[in-house]
Structure formats: C-alpha cells, structure tokens
Amino acid sequence: MASVFKGAKKRLDEAARHVPAAEEALEKLTYPEETLSASLFVRMDDGRRASFKAWRCRYDASRGPTKGGIRFSADACMDEVMTLAFWMTFKCAVADLPYGGGKGAVCVDPANLSTKEPERVARAYVKAFARFLHPDRDIPGPDMGTDAMVMGWMADEYEAIVGHHAPAVITGKPVCLGGSPGRTRATALGGVYALDALTSRLAIDPEGARVSVVGFGNAGSHVASLLQRRGHTIVGVSDSSGARYDPAGIDPARVAAHKAEGGKIAELDGSSDAETMSNAALLERPSDILVPAAVAGQIHGGNADRIDTRVILELANGPVDAEADAALDARGVTVIPDIFANSGGVTVSYYEWVQNRTGLRWSDHEVTARLKEAMEREAGRLCGVADASAITLRKAAYVHALQRIVTAIEAHGTKAFFNGGG
Ligand code: NAD
C-alpha cells in the first residue's frame, strides 16, 4: 500500500496508545468497509468518447452514513481516495457530526475539460455510483476541482435516476437547489474560527501576522480575504502555476480578479520586493501563519526543517505528512490539524443535510453562528485532551476522534459484552 495511507495509519497507531480498549476499533479501521471503482465513458466535445477512472470509498460507518467530497484531479488514485475517506472518518468524529467517513474522485484534469464536459463527467459519475449513494448511506459533497455547480448537476442526475426529489443525497449544492447559505466559504471560515479559538496557545499577533496561503482555490481564496479583514497581511499566495511572495502585502481581492480573468498567480504584479517562485520555495519564506490549502504531502521529512513559520493552519487534507510531525514540533511550530482545521466545510454540509431533511431553511447568520459555536466547542475539547496528556493538537485530534469512534463501535456490541463481561 502506498505511503500516504501508511502515514495516515501511523497517526492512528500513535493515538491508540492513549485510548483504552481501542484494539477492536483499530482492527476495523485497518481497511475501508467498501470501495467501488468504475470507468466513466464520457462523450467529449470533439465527438470521441473518453474513459476516466473513478472511485467512491465508504471507509467507516460506525457513527452514521459516510460523508465526504468528490475530487476531480489528474493525480487521483484509489490509495488517495481511501486515505481521504479515512481522514473524513476522523474529521466527522472530531467535529462530532453523526457521520462516518467517505470520499470519491475522478482521475481527470479539470483544466483540460471544455466548459461543457465537466457536466457530462459529473453525470457519468452519479450514474456509475448511484447504487452506492443515499441520504442515509453515503453523502458526497464538493472537494478539489468540483464546486456548487458540479454538485447541482450530480443532485439533478441522482434525482432523475431515483425518480423523486432527494436533495439530502449531496451537499454543497447551489442555494436555489437546497444548498445552505455559507457553504462555499465554510471551510475557510471554520479555519479562522479555529485560529481564533486557539489564539491563547499561538505565539502570533492575533491582528497583525504575516500569512502565506498555498493554493488560491475555494478554501485558499476565502481564507486569504477573511484573514486580511482580521488585520493580517497576506505575504504569499500560490496556485498550480507557481507562487508569489511580497513582504509589502498582496490584496486577495486583486488576486481573485486576476484569476477570474484567467491570469496566473505567477504573473501577478506587486511591489519592487515581490518575487515569483515555486510552491516549494514559498513554504520556506517567512510567515507567521502558513495555510496549506491545496494538495497533500507538500510539507514532509525533507523540508520540515526549513518551513519558516509559527503556525500551520491545515485547510488542505494531509498537507503535512507524518514524517514531518516531529521536526515541526521540535521547532515550536504549532500545527492546527486538518481533521479539525478544515472541518467547517463538512460541518456546514451537515447543516445543509439537516435543512434538506427537515424542510427548514436557515439564514446565513444562523449557519455562521452555529459554525462558530461548533468550532469553539470542539477547540475547547481538543485543548482539554492535548493538555491532559501533554500531546500536540494533531495527536489530541486523533485521540479525541478515536475515543468517539471506539465508543460507537462498542455501542454496536463488544467482545466483553458477548463474553458476559460488559
Ligand atoms: P480548489 O480546486 O477550489 O482549489 C485548489 C487550488 O490549489 C487551486 O487554486 C489550484 O490551482 C491549487 N493547486 C493545485 N495543485 C497545487 C500545488 N501543487 N501547489 C499549490 N497549489 C496547487 O480546491 P478546494 O476546494 O479549495 O480544496 C483545497 C484543499 O482543501 C484540498 O486539499 C481539499 O481536500 C481541502 N478541503 C476542501 C474543502 C471544501 O469544502 N472545498 C473542505 C475540506 C478540505
């Protein structure tokens, strides 16, 4: 099995040392409950039909139906989907949502698709996996390379297949199709609330820090503007074309406008000190808060010693691999771990699912207030676990999640009970 999944499991094994009676859960969590692979056969604009590999994984459903996004990415593979589904299992437990973890992907580069082709890929995905999906079984949402429009097409296709209205089968939809206000910016806003709630543990100026954002997509662009509004200076931004670092500050609104016109970050103008560089180089430029918001594994054993920051807010899934944990900790870099830092997205997806199932519609204000309360509540619990065992926030997040998963697995029936002992 490839190293990304092994790395994810390493953190689980470490957490298990702090959780009594974790052995049955560990055994169950060694492999996903089910993973389905498919080949999507899609008509392209030039008339030919192309095949795209696709997957959906339901990792663990002990705490409820599986929940997790669908990614369109040229680098997608089954190992990555399983790893992301594994992380979703822990993320939903950290956020105390009544869900297990799932994930899906299509191996396709969205940049190589025309404006019409993504809809055919989205509909083909739902046709292939419709028997896997259900509001009480497996509920997708957006991820890298997909957005509200893609979720709308997928919901429409699912409803056409089952023959009735079923908005709760997928979240992150446009608001007019049953999406929740606040979902698009929820991952970033949840991350900012996590930062706020942990401020007293972070050695940074809460209103005047230098921030670098790696990956200026949905999560990255929103976090850049939210943090700028908090008084921080955005000194670095990047996308797949490269990075820009400007100690004088970069205005996220200008970056967004530049990108909306098809511009690349590497071509942004700026002060006389501004520099264009690779994504890897940006990670090593000075910042107080570094926000990885793109792909997994960008911070690893080979560069952890050179990451020049104080706080890493992991909006991406898995941006720091397990080999880098100890080096960052030894250098006093506080990592706010992905399974907590980016849980605002799935939390608001949960609010969307609740609204779809009850027929209620919540205001933007109500969604935001609930998200803030949820992030503050779970940050407090996370700190309690970290302080009680003198462990990092990452380890505490895994311990906290594992405790909840173990409790659910035990409630389904334990060895001790069946042996007459419990
Ligand atoms: P997105 O597709 O909107 O944006 C991704 C951005 O990353 C794009 O700007 C792309 O150019 C850039 N990028 C791609 N490869 C890169 C690289 N090697 N280096 C730097 N930049 C690169 O995706 P998103 O929805 O913002 O998701 C970003 C990350 O956040 C992913 O890891 C995703 O799993 C995670 N996440 C997203 C959500 C959500 O609600 N969207 C929720 C939780 C976690």
Residues whose N, C-alpha, C, O or C-beta is under 5 A from the ligand:
A	BS01	NAD	P142 D143 M144 G145 T187 V214 G215 F216 G217 N218 A219 G220 S238 D239 S240 N279 A293 A294 V295 L315 A316 N317 N342 G345
